[in-house]
Amino acid sequence: MDAVTSLEQDTYDLSFVSDLCREISLKRIKRHSFIDIITKGEKERSIEPDEESHWISVIFLKSRELRFSFKAQFITDDARQFAANAYGEKLAKEGLSQRLIDEFIKEFCNLMGGGVKEHFEKSGLVTQISLPLLTRGRDDVFFCPDHPEQYEELFQDSWELKLGDKSIICQAIFEVYNKESLAKICHKVIDLDSEDEDHVEFF
C-alpha cells in the first residue's frame, strides 16, 4: 500500500478500500479477458516513464465527498497477452494491433470504474464517471492528486494484475473532501459478482 493518511481506526478500516479495489480489478479483468488464471499481487514492477511502449489508461469518479481515479499502466506486449482471448483465436494469431490493445485496456478501466461507482451508489454517494482516457506513460504526472489543501484525506494503493511474467500495474487514488464519507464506503459490503452497471452518469 503506497500511502494511507491517519484516520481513527476504530471508525474506518482503510484496508477495506484497498481490498475492494483489488478484488474488483481482478474479477473484472478475468471476465473481460476470459482468462481465469490471472492473479493479483503487490506492486513489484516499475516502468521507466520514457519507455516507448509504456501507456496509461485513466478513469475518474467524482462526488461532492470525494474524487476517485483509477490508472492502469502497461507495456504493449504485456497487454497483448491479456487481450488475446478477448478478441478470439483468429485475431490473436494475426497479431493484435495497438488500437485493439488500447481499446481492451480502456474498457477494463471502464469496467473497473463501473464496479467502484456501483459500490459508491450503494453506499449512498451520488457519483459521476468519466470516459476512460489513454495516454503515454510519461503523462502520468498530469494525473497526480491535488495539493493537500484541496482535500481532508488522501488514500493511494498500487498493485499488479499478473499473467505469467506479464503484468498490468494498477493504482487507485481517493481524494476525500469530506472524511465522514469514508464511514459509508468502508462499512458497506459489495456484491463483486453483480452485473448491475446501468444508470451511469457521465461528466
N, C-alpha and C positions, 0 to 999 in steps of 0.2 A: 504494500500500500504506500503510495508516494507521500501523501501528507494528509493529516487529519487535524483540524484545529480542536482545541479543548472544549468539550461540552460536558454538561452534567451527565455522567454515565448512568446515574440511576433513572434518568429521564429518556435518554436516547441511546440506542445501540447502533452505532455507525457501521459496525460490521454487517448489519442487515443491508445497508445501502450497497456495500461492496458485493456481498453475495447476490443481491438482487440483479445488479448489472451483469455480473459474470455469468449467472445462470441464464438470464435472458439471452445474452450473446451466444452462449453455447447452443441452446435449444434452437435459436433462430438460424444460426449458421448451418447446423445439421439439417434442418428442414429445408433450407434454401439450397444447399449443395447436394442433397441426397447422399451425404456421406456420414455414416454413424460413428466412425472411429475417430472423429475429431475430438481432441481433448482441450482442456483449459489449464493454464498454469501461470506461475508468477512470471513477470516480465524479466527475461534474461538477455534479450537481444537488443542491440541498438543499431540504428541505421544512420549512416552519415547523411547529413542534410543535403549535401551536394551529389549524392548518388543519383545517377541519371535516371534509373528506373524506380526511384523512390516516389511514391504517390501517397496522398492522404485524402480520405473522404470524411466529411463532417456533416452532422445534423444537429439542429438546435431545438430545444423545447423551452418555452417561456411562460411563466405565470406571474402574478403580482408578487408571489412569495419567493420565487427562485428562478434561476436560469440553469438549464442542464445542457451540456454539449457532449456529444459522443464522437470520437475520432477513431477511424480505422486506418492505420499506416501499413503499407505493404510494398513489397518488391514485385514487379510484374510477373516474373517467373514463378514466384511462390503463389500468388493469387490465381495463376493459371491452373494450378493443381486443385485448388479449392473449387474452381468454377467448372472444371471439365465435365463432371457428371451432370451438372445442371443443364448443359446445352446439348447433351446427347452424344452418342458414340461417334456419329459421322463428323460433326463439327470438331469434336475433341481430336480425332485423328488428323483432320486437316490442319489443326493448329488454331487456337482461338486468337482472334485479333485483339489489339489493345482496347478497341471500343467495347467489345463484348466483356472483356475482363473488367473494365471500368464500370460498365453497367451492372455487372454482378455485385461488385463491392458497394456501389451506390444503393442498390436495392437491399443489400444486407443492412446498411445503415438505416434505411427507411424502415425495415422490419424491427431493428433494434429500437429506433425512436418510437415506433408504434407500441412496442411492448412496455417501454417505460411510461409513455403517455397513458396507456391503459391503467397502469398502477397509480399514477398520479390522479387520474379521474376517479378511480375507485376510492382513493384516499381523500377526496373532496377538493382537489386542486384543479381549477379550470385552466387548461393549458392550450397553447398554440404550438404548432410544429412547423418547422421549415421544410423545404425540399432539401434532399442531400446534395452537397457540393463536392466537387472533385478538383484538386489542385496538386501541384508538385509538393513534395515533402518539405522543401526549404521554406514554403509559405506557412509552415506551422506557427511561426512567430506571430502571425496575424490572428490566431485563434487561442491565444493565451487568456487567462482570466483577467477581469478588470482590475483596476487599482483597489487595494483593500478598503478604502473609504466608501466604495460603492456597494459593499455587502457586509452582512453581520458575521457570516461564517463561510468558510471555503473547505470543500472536500474534493480530493482528487484520488483516483485509483487507476493503475495501469496493470494490464495482464496480457497474456498471449493465448491465442487460439492456435493449436498445433495440429499439423497433419504430417506425420513422419518428421522429416527435418525441415519442413516448410512451416511458416507461421504468419499470422496477421497480428499486429500489435494493436491492442485496444486501449483507449483511455476514456474515462468518464470524469467530467468536471461538474460539480454542483456549486454554483454561486448563490448563497442563501441570503435573501434580503430581509426575511423575517424568520428567525430560527425556530419560532413556535411551529412552523410548518413541518419541521423535522419529526415532531411527535406524531403527526399524521402519517408521514411516509414510513417511518421505522416501525410502527406498530400494526401495520396492515399486512395481511397475508395475500400474496398474489397467486393466481392460478396460472402457472407458467405455460400450461398447455392450452390456454384459452385462445380461440381464433377471433375473438371479438375485437376488431380494429376499425370498426365503422365510425362514422361521425367524427372524422378527423378534421380539425380546423387549421388551415394553413395561414401563415403570415408572409 
